[in-house]
């Protein structure tokens, strides 16, 4: 299973970016996908998560109202629309995927760098 993340870049504060992450290499359906964020020298933390089957979405408090996670189950692609970006959003963003395979194993993408200048 492979996850390919893209969409990071340099943006000014107040601007927007849209990250995407595509899953390949498995015929299994997706149970959930999430975006995590890691600032330099910090631990990786959850930014947003989406669960299929009516499970809904979750966001960390700092991004509520600014970021939106969405998922296309057929394309096996998750997006993170990031609006009103702040310098403190700077970091590497990773996506992960939990497949409907009966295990709790998470698959991770390689990360994409987001830099927000003030």
C-alpha positions as CSV (number, residue, x, y, z in Angstrom):
1,X,0.0,0.0,0.0
2,X,1.3,3.4,-0.9
3,X,0.2,6.9,-0.1
4,X,1.3,9.8,-2.2
5,X,0.9,13.2,-0.7
6,X,1.2,16.5,-2.6
7,X,0.2,20.1,-2.6
8,X,2.5,21.7,0.0
9,X,4.4,24.9,-0.7
10,X,5.2,28.4,0.4
11,X,2.3,30.7,1.0
12,X,1.8,34.1,2.8
13,X,-0.2,34.3,6.0
14,X,-3.9,34.5,5.2
15,X,-3.5,32.4,2.0
16,X,-4.7,28.9,1.1
17,X,-3.3,25.6,0.1
18,X,-4.9,22.3,-0.8
19,X,-3.2,19.1,0.1
20,X,-4.0,15.8,-1.5
21,X,-3.1,12.2,-0.7
22,X,-3.9,9.2,-2.9
23,X,-3.9,5.6,-1.8
24,X,-2.8,2.9,-4.2
25,X,-1.8,-0.8,-4.1
26,X,-4.8,-2.3,-2.3
27,X,-8.3,-3.3,-3.4
28,X,-9.6,-2.8,0.1
29,X,-12.0,0.0,1.0
30,X,-11.0,2.8,3.3
31,X,-12.2,3.0,6.9
32,X,-10.6,6.4,7.7
33,X,-7.9,8.8,6.6
34,X,-6.3,11.6,8.5
35,X,-3.8,14.4,8.1
36,X,-1.1,14.9,10.7
37,X,1.2,17.8,11.2
38,X,4.8,17.9,12.5
39,X,6.5,21.2,13.3
40,X,10.3,21.3,13.5
41,X,11.4,19.5,16.7
42,X,7.9,18.6,17.7
43,X,5.9,15.4,17.7
44,X,3.5,14.5,15.0
45,X,-0.1,15.5,15.9
46,X,-3.5,14.9,14.3
47,X,-4.9,17.8,12.3
48,X,-8.0,16.3,10.7
49,X,-9.6,12.9,10.3
50,X,-12.4,11.6,8.2
51,X,-14.2,8.3,8.6
52,X,-16.3,6.5,6.0
53,X,-19.8,5.0,6.6
54,X,-21.1,8.2,8.2
55,X,-18.3,8.4,10.8
56,X,-17.9,12.1,10.1
57,X,-14.9,14.4,10.6
58,X,-12.7,15.5,13.4
59,X,-10.4,18.5,13.7
60,X,-7.9,19.7,16.2
61,X,-9.1,23.0,17.8
62,X,-6.5,25.2,16.2
63,X,-7.7,24.5,12.6
64,X,-11.5,24.4,13.2
65,X,-13.2,26.8,10.8
66,X,-10.0,27.1,8.7
67,X,-9.3,23.6,7.4
68,X,-11.6,21.2,5.7
69,X,-11.0,17.5,5.1
70,X,-12.8,15.6,2.4
71,X,-12.5,12.1,0.9
72,X,-13.4,10.5,-2.4
73,X,-13.8,6.8,-1.5
74,X,-13.8,5.6,-5.1
75,X,-10.6,7.5,-6.0
76,X,-9.2,6.7,-2.6
77,X,-8.0,10.3,-2.3
78,X,-8.2,12.6,0.7
79,X,-7.8,16.4,0.5
80,X,-7.1,19.0,3.1
81,X,-8.3,22.5,2.2
82,X,-6.3,24.9,4.3
83,X,-7.6,28.5,4.4
84,X,-6.6,31.5,6.5
85,X,-3.1,30.0,7.0
86,X,-1.0,31.2,9.8
87,X,2.8,31.1,10.3
88,X,2.2,28.5,13.1
89,X,0.7,26.1,10.6
90,X,4.2,25.7,9.1
91,X,5.4,22.1,9.2
92,X,5.4,18.8,7.4
93,X,1.9,17.4,6.8
94,X,1.5,13.6,6.6
95,X,-1.5,11.6,5.6
96,X,-2.4,8.2,6.8
97,X,-5.0,5.6,6.0
98,X,-6.8,2.8,7.9
99,X,-8.1,0.2,5.5
100,X,-11.0,-2.1,6.1
101,X,-8.7,-5.1,6.6
102,X,-9.6,-6.1,10.1
103,X,-6.5,-4.6,11.6
104,X,-5.6,-1.3,13.2
105,X,-2.6,-0.9,11.0
106,X,-2.1,2.6,9.6
107,X,-0.3,3.3,6.3
108,X,1.6,6.6,6.0
109,X,2.5,8.9,3.2
110,X,5.9,10.6,2.8
111,X,4.9,14.1,4.0
112,X,4.6,17.4,2.2
113,X,6.1,20.6,3.5
114,X,3.9,23.7,4.2
115,X,5.6,27.0,4.9
116,X,3.5,30.0,5.8
117,X,5.4,33.3,5.8
118,X,4.3,36.3,7.9
